[in-house]
C-alpha cells in the first residue's frame, strides 16, 4: 500500500460538513436551535455539544417527528437539555427570548415520512431571517438543503436566491455541494453573522 494514501474520505457529504462546522462553533453552555427536528439526529448532536449547562430548542410541525426525537433524546439521557416545540420554524422568535450560537436546518421532508409534508420556501426564508436576528456575532445558521425526486427544487432555488441577497458586510455565506454527483446530492450552506 502506498504510504501516502489516505484511508478515510477527505471530502465529507453535506451533513458531515454541517456537523464539522457546527462542532467548531458550539460549546458547552450555548443556546442553539434545531429548526427542523425530523427524527432528532441533529437535536441529539446539538444536545451533546451544549452539555448540561446549555439548551436546545427544537421545532417541527409533525407529532411523529417530535415523538421520534423525544425517544432518541431520552435514550441518550439528554432530554432535559431540550425543548421540543410543535410549531413551524418561522415562529421560533415566539419561543426564544435570548441570543443563540447556532441554528441548524435540514430542508426537505421527514425521512421515512409523508413526502407531501415538507419544508416550504416562504416559511423557510422567514425562519432564516428570524435566525439571523437571534444569532450572536460569529454565530452561524447551518442549512442542509435536500431536494430532488418529488419535492424541494423550488425551495432550493428560492433559498439560494435569498442567501445571495444577504449583505456581505453583515454576513458571510458559504455553499458546499458536489458538482459531479447524480441524484441531486444535498447542498450545505452556512451563514456566519459578522456583526
Order of alpha helices (4+ residues) and beta strands (2+ residues): alpha-beta-alpha-beta-alpha-beta-beta-alpha-beta-alpha-beta-beta
